[in-house]
Amino acid sequence: MATNILMPALSPTMTEGTLARWLKKEGEQVKAGDIIAEIETDKATMEVEAVDEGILGKIVVAGGTAGVKVNDVIAVLVEAGESADAAPAAKPAPAAATPKTEAPPATPAPAPAAAPAAAPAASGSRVIASPLARRMAEQAGLDLAGIAGSGPNGRIVKADVDAALAKGPAAKPAPAAAAPAPAPAAAPAAAPAPKPAAPAITTPHTAVPNSTMRKVIARRLSESKQTVPHFYVSMDIEIDALLKLRSQLNATSPKDGPGAFKLSVNDLVIKAAAVTLRRFPNVNATWTDDAIIQYHDVDISVAVSIPDGLITPIVRKADQKGLAAISNEMKDLAARAKSGKLKPEEFQGGGFSISNMGMYGVRDFAAIINPPQAGILAVSAGEQRPVVKNGALAIATVMTCTLSVDHRVVDGALAAEWIQAFKKIVEEPLSLML
């Protein structure tokens, strides 16, 4: 029987995306697990796997189409000799019904930006299964709630139903739930207020369409500034000792091979921030109305600039990793971020962020918090400045760091203590080797 292939939700914030290209053509055989298309989401370009097998009978949405809504029909999968016109009409479903993403095992924060934990085959009262698997189970009288799914995110696919049938008759299936009584008709909603008209632009200009990522960045940062009570603490930090340690360690690295590394200042900043967060777990946290969630792992999101905006790949358990490991991992994450090849779990989550604009020569800036996190550290350029030491004027390499925090989670004294401890670690960096 013909089966609709729907636009999947590949990230928690995704409501629409661009179907970049098809990797299968009409008439080609498709097996479960085959990569059939590439989709540009609000975060990156991701590959989409088939969850059923059959023949790609019809491509409904052409490659390169933007603004495809989650759960819209994008193609039809058929069996041999079957017409694609026999596919059932698509039914609306919640956007998050069949996400392909998995989250890290850390406790998720109940906020839109946090990645949801991987769900089992049954999510509450809903069993996640492919349309073909549902039809087969209905015809055989099987209860899908008793079948373990082997598809993405625990989804039940045809092979799972075949395996259940091969085991012989199972326990009596649970009776179908009675159809819910129709809800009373809601009163007509008030007409939404008209959006303000865009300003008339009469001068010569070029209109650059907003990408999906740029729209999401605009929405999330606006929500952050409007709903999160930011406040900021800054300190000037001398980094001459840090630069000396970096130079000494890089001199010990092999020129090539698996043990080679080349530390950047940012690598040492990540490690220093991770060590500080381990000492102040109440900064490595998220606000909710019921409780402040304090994360057990120190997972640091690091802002990386990409053509459409920015993305924050995560160095997980950064406090437990050596400098060389952090450096090599960060280089790999940044390279794959710029080519759009990050996996969802590599940029979703995290308990704290770092934004470093030192490479641009920026002297001082304050970063916007990345919800649901409670803090982000803005790192500026190291530059030689006059300082007073022992009552005499001297020259030191100084960088200004600004900690932005959510005041609901972090009070002023705590923020000051955190950045003071961070400053001490950076100025006495040998502690990073312990």
ChimeraX attribute file (.defattr): number of C-alpha atoms within 10 A of each C-alpha:
attribute: neighborCount
match mode: 1-to-1
recipient: residues
	/A:1	17
	/A:2	22
	/A:3	25
	/A:4	26
	/A:5	24
	/A:6	16
	/A:7	24
	/A:8	24
	/A:9	23
	/A:10	29
	/A:11	24
	/A:12	20
	/A:13	18
	/A:14	20
	/A:15	20
	/A:16	23
	/A:17	25
	/A:18	21
	/A:19	23
	/A:20	19
	/A:21	17
	/A:22	19
	/A:23	13
	/A:24	16
	/A:25	15
	/A:26	14
	/A:27	15
	/A:28	11
	/A:29	17
	/A:30	21
	/A:31	15
	/A:32	16
	/A:33	14
	/A:34	17
	/A:35	16
	/A:36	18
	/A:37	18
	/A:38	19
	/A:39	25
	/A:40	22
	/A:41	24
	/A:42	24
	/A:43	27
	/A:44	25
	/A:45	21
	/A:46	19
	/A:47	19
	/A:48	19
	/A:49	18
	/A:50	18
	/A:51	24
	/A:52	23
	/A:53	20
	/A:54	20
	/A:55	23
	/A:56	23
	/A:57	26
	/A:58	19
	/A:59	19
	/A:60	13
	/A:61	17
	/A:62	13
	/A:63	17
	/A:64	14
	/A:65	13
	/A:66	17
	/A:67	14
	/A:68	17
	/A:69	18
	/A:70	24
	/A:71	23
	/A:72	19
	/A:73	20
	/A:74	20
	/A:75	21
	/A:76	24
	/A:77	27
	/A:78	25
	/A:79	16
	/A:80	13
	/A:81	8
	/A:82	14
	/A:83	15
	/A:84	21
	/A:85	12
	/A:86	13
	/A:87	18
	/A:88	13
	/A:89	10
	/A:90	13
	/A:91	8
	/A:92	9
	/A:93	11
	/A:94	9
	/A:95	20
	/A:96	18
	/A:97	15
	/A:98	23
	/A:99	20
	/A:100	20
	/A:101	20
	/A:102	20
	/A:103	19
	/A:104	17
	/A:105	11
	/A:106	16
	/A:107	17
	/A:108	20
	/A:109	25
	/A:110	15
	/A:111	15
	/A:112	12
	/A:113	19
	/A:114	21
	/A:115	25
	/A:116	23
	/A:117	16
	/A:118	17
	/A:119	18
	/A:120	16
	/A:121	23
	/A:122	19
	/A:123	13
	/A:124	8
	/A:125	8
	/A:126	10
	/A:127	21
	/A:128	25
	/A:129	25
	/A:130	19
	/A:131	20
	/A:132	20
	/A:133	20
	/A:134	20
	/A:135	15
	/A:136	16
	/A:137	19
	/A:138	12
	/A:139	8
	/A:140	12
	/A:141	15
	/A:142	21
	/A:143	19
	/A:144	23
	/A:145	18
	/A:146	15
	/A:147	20
	/A:148	17
	/A:149	23
	/A:150	16
	/A:151	23
	/A:152	21
	/A:153	18
	/A:154	20
	/A:155	24
	/A:156	29
	/A:157	26
	/A:158	24
	/A:159	17
	/A:160	19
	/A:161	24
	/A:162	13
	/A:163	11
	/A:164	18
	/A:165	16
	/A:166	9
	/A:167	8
	/A:168	8
	/A:169	11
	/A:170	12
	/A:171	9
	/A:172	9
	/A:173	12
	/A:174	12
	/A:175	7
	/A:176	7
	/A:177	7
	/A:178	6
	/A:179	6
	/A:180	6
	/A:181	6
	/A:182	6
	/A:183	6
	/A:184	6
	/A:185	6
	/A:186	6
	/A:187	6
	/A:188	6
	/A:189	6
	/A:190	6
	/A:191	6
	/A:192	6
	/A:193	6
	/A:194	6
	/A:195	6
	/A:196	6
	/A:197	6
	/A:198	6
	/A:199	6
	/A:200	6
	/A:201	7
	/A:202	6
	/A:203	6
	/A:204	5
	/A:205	7
	/A:206	6
	/A:207	5
	/A:208	6
	/A:209	8
	/A:210	11
	/A:211	18
	/A:212	21
	/A:213	20
	/A:214	16
	/A:215	13
	/A:216	18
	/A:217	18
	/A:218	12
	/A:219	11
	/A:220	18
	/A:221	15
	/A:222	13
	/A:223	12
	/A:224	18
	/A:225	14
	/A:226	10
	/A:227	11
	/A:228	20
	/A:229	14
	/A:230	20
	/A:231	18
	/A:232	18
	/A:233	17
	/A:234	19
	/A:235	16
	/A:236	15
	/A:237	20
	/A:238	23
	/A:239	22
	/A:240	18
	/A:241	15
	/A:242	21
	/A:243	19
	/A:244	12
	/A:245	18
	/A:246	19
	/A:247	14
	/A:248	11
	/A:249	15
	/A:250	17
	/A:251	12
	/A:252	11
	/A:253	15
	/A:254	12
	/A:255	12
	/A:256	8
	/A:257	8
	/A:258	8
	/A:259	11
	/A:260	13
	/A:261	22
	/A:262	19
	/A:263	19
	/A:264	15
	/A:265	16
	/A:266	20
	/A:267	21
	/A:268	23
	/A:269	21
	/A:270	24
	/A:271	25
	/A:272	23
	/A:273	26
	/A:274	26
	/A:275	20
	/A:276	24
	/A:277	25
	/A:278	19
	/A:279	13
	/A:280	16
	/A:281	14
	/A:282	18
	/A:283	26
	/A:284	28
	/A:285	26
	/A:286	26
	/A:287	22
	/A:288	14
	/A:289	6
	/A:290	6
	/A:291	9
	/A:292	15
	/A:293	19
	/A:294	17
	/A:295	21
	/A:296	14
	/A:297	21
	/A:298	25
	/A:299	23
	/A:300	27
	/A:301	26
	/A:302	26
	/A:303	18
	/A:304	19
	/A:305	14
	/A:306	15
	/A:307	7
	/A:308	16
	/A:309	14
	/A:310	17
	/A:311	24
	/A:312	24
	/A:313	27
	/A:314	25
	/A:315	25
	/A:316	21
	/A:317	16
	/A:318	23
	/A:319	23
	/A:320	15
	/A:321	14
	/A:322	15
	/A:323	25
	/A:324	20
	/A:325	16
	/A:326	24
	/A:327	23
	/A:328	17
	/A:329	15
	/A:330	20
	/A:331	14
	/A:332	12
	/A:333	23
	/A:334	22
	/A:335	14
	/A:336	15
	/A:337	24
	/A:338	17
	/A:339	13
	/A:340	16
	/A:341	16
	/A:342	21
	/A:343	18
	/A:344	21
	/A:345	17
	/A:346	20
	/A:347	22
	/A:348	23
	/A:349	28
	/A:350	34
	/A:351	31
	/A:352	29
	/A:353	30
	/A:354	24
	/A:355	22
	/A:356	22
	/A:357	17
	/A:358	19
	/A:359	12
	/A:360	9
	/A:361	11
	/A:362	16
	/A:363	16
	/A:364	17
	/A:365	17
	/A:366	19
	/A:367	20
	/A:368	21
	/A:369	26
	/A:370	23
	/A:371	28
	/A:372	24
	/A:373	26
	/A:374	26
	/A:375	30
	/A:376	27
	/A:377	28
	/A:378	22
	/A:379	25
	/A:380	24
	/A:381	19
	/A:382	23
	/A:383	18
	/A:384	14
	/A:385	12
	/A:386	12
	/A:387	15
	/A:388	10
	/A:389	10
	/A:390	7
	/A:391	7
	/A:392	7
	/A:393	10
	/A:394	11
	/A:395	12
	/A:396	18
	/A:397	19
	/A:398	21
	/A:399	21
	/A:400	20
	/A:401	24
	/A:402	21
	/A:403	26
	/A:404	24
	/A:405	28
	/A:406	26
	/A:407	17
	/A:408	14
	/A:409	23
	/A:410	23
	/A:411	13
	/A:412	13
	/A:413	8
	/A:414	14
	/A:415	24
	/A:416	17
	/A:417	13
	/A:418	21
	/A:419	21
	/A:420	16
	/A:421	19
	/A:422	22
	/A:423	21
	/A:424	15
	/A:425	20
	/A:426	23
	/A:427	17
	/A:428	16
	/A:429	22
	/A:430	12
	/A:431	12
	/A:432	16
	/A:433	9
	/A:434	6
